Amino acid sequence: MLEHIKYILNFEWLTDVAITPARGIFLGLFVLIGILVLLIPNDYIYEGVQERRWWHNLKLWAWLDLAVIFTVYYIF
């Protein structure tokens, strides 16, 4: 059992994974995170804000951040 755990935590097994499926997995995770961000209720986002402005919406900033990271991972 200990040998199996050492093998998994060594991460040498990842050298056998091709670049294309690995890139697809990471891009899929970013899409999943983006969908989860959309599921956050707006009342929770604006909680404690006196006047609602568009730049207070954390969903927009999260989506912008995810878009930049997604683009970098897609290109490289």
N, C-alpha and C positions, 0 to 999 in steps of 0.2 A: 504494500500500500504506500509506503514512504517513497519507494522508487517511482511509483506512478505520479505522485504529487511533485517530486523533484523534476520529472520529465515535463509536466505541464507548466510549472513555474519557471522553467528554463527558457521558454519561448523559442527554442531552436526549431520546434515543430512548425513555426510560422514561416520558415524559409521555404517550405514546400507550397505555400499558398501563392498563386499567381497574382500579379498586380491588378489585373482587371476585376476579378471577383472581390479583392480587398477594397479597391476603390468603390465598387458598387455597394459594398456593405457599409462603408463609412458615409457615403452620400445618402444611402437609405436611412441611416441613423439620424443624419441632419434633417431629413424630411420628416421623420417621425417626431423629432423634437419640435420642429415647426408646427406640426399638427397639434401636439400637446400644448404648445403656447396658445394656439387659437382657442383651445377649450377652456382657458382661464376666463372666468366671468369679468366683465368690465367693471362691475361694482367693486370687485376685489382689487382691480388694478388702480382705480381712482380713490380708494379708501384713504381718508384723511386729507384729500386735496380740496382746498376751498373753492377754487375756480378751475373747472376742467378746461384744459387746453390740449391741442393735439400732441404737443411734445411731452406731455405728462403720461401718455399712453406707453407703458413699458412693452406692450406687445409689438409696437412699431420698432422700437429699439432692438428688441430681441430678434425680430425678423431681419432687420438690417444687419445685425451682427452675424446671424446664421447665413445670410446671403453672401456676405464677404468671405466667411470661412468656407462655404460650399464652393464658391468660385475658385478660391485658392486650391482646394482639394481636387476640384475638377480639372484644373489646368495642370497641376503638378502631380 
